[in-house]
Amino acid sequence: MAANIHLEVVTPEKIVVSEEAQIVASPGSMGEFGVLSGHTPFLTTLKTGMIRYTDASGKENYVFVSGGFAEALPGKVTVLAESAEKSNDIDVKRAKEAFERAEKRLAEDRTREDIDFARARASLERATVRIRVAGIN
């Protein structure tokens, strides 16, 4: 059996995950990447998406992440995220409400200057991923 790696997912407010993992898959800005023990070191930016990892006992776990950076070292993966939530910590009702608000904003007249459509699209993306991650468990 291959050695485990240590995974840490940290936001400005808290440590979301700090545990041993068999494998970690993350949403890099250039595409999803996976890390096993002994991986070549690298640093990358992250996009909004889902971190999937198998813990030391073999259980699949999921974490929502909204942007940030990831550093992979031979024995550790560190994620510094703008925001992150474990799948069982996601407030699905709140995420659905955010989804509906963003959809409504995006349906508005595109000539209105008081609506930031880029921000609404980003909000819709975050809500969509949160709902998907929460629905996995």
N, C-alpha and C positions, 0 to 999 in steps of 0.2 A: 504494500500500500504506500502511495506517495505521501510525502510530508505535507502537513497543513501550512497555510499562510495566515497571518494575522490580518483581519479586516477592521479598519476603523472608518466610520462615516461620521463626520463632525460638521455641525453648523455653527454659526456665531453664537447661538444660544446654548447648545448642548451636544453631548456625545450621543448619537443615535444608535450606533452599533460599535461594539468593541469585542470581537470574538474570533476564534479560530475557524477557518473555512477550508474546504477542500478545493473549491474553485469559485472565482468571482467573475461575473459578466456585467459590464457597465456600458452606458450609452455615451460613448465618446463623440465629440463633435464631428469627427470624420467617419463615424460608424461604430458599431458595437465592438467591444474587445473583451477577451477573456484572459484571466491570469491564473496560473497554477504556481505552486512552489517552484522556485528556481528561475522564475521569469526574468528576462533581460530588463534592466531598469529603464523606465521611461516616464515622461510627464505629459499629460494631455488635458485639454479642456473637455468639459462635459456639456451635453445638451439635456433638456428636460426629458426624462425617461425613467426607466426602471432598472435598478440594480438587482440582479439575481445572484444568490450565492447558496452553496450547499455547505451547511455547517459541519462541524467535526463528526456529528452523529449521523450525517447523511440526509438530514432534513432540508428541503428547499425553502428558502426565505426570500422575501421581496421587499424592496425599499423604494419609495418614490423619491426622486431627486430632481431638483430644479436648478440646473446650471452648476458651475463650479469647476474644480480641478481634481484630477486623480494622479497619484504617484504610485507606480508599481516598482517594487524592489524585490529581490529574490525571495524574501521571507515575509513581506508585508505589502498591503495595499492601503493607502490612505486617501480618503475622499474628503475634500473640503468643499462643502455644498452650500449654496445660497439658502436652500431649505431642503429638508429631508424628513420622511416619515416612514416608519415600518408599516406594512400593509394593515396590520390589526389596529394601528393607531389613527388611521385615516377616518375622518368624519365624513361619511358618504353623503349624508344629507346636505352638509355644507358644500361639498364638492359638486353635487347636483345643482344646488342653487347658483353657484358660481358659473357652472356650465350654462344654465338657462339665462343668466344675466349677460354673459358674453355673447351667446347666440342672438339675443335680442339687440344688443348693441351693433353686432355685425349686420343685422338685417335693416338697420336704419339707413336713411338716405346718405349716400356717400359724399354728398356735397356739404353736409353739416360739418362745420369747423370745430364744434364743441365736443366731438367724439374722436378719441384717439383709437383708430382702427387697429394699428399695430399692437397696442396694449391689449385691446379686446381679443385679438387673435392669440396672443401669448397667454392670456387668462383662460381662453377656451382650451388651448393645448394642455396647460397645467391641470385643469379640471378633468379633462378627458383621461389623462394618464393616471391621475389619482383614483378615478372611478375604476379604471381597468386594474390597477394594482390592488385596490381593496377587494375587488371581486374574485381574485385568484384564490384566496384562502377559503 
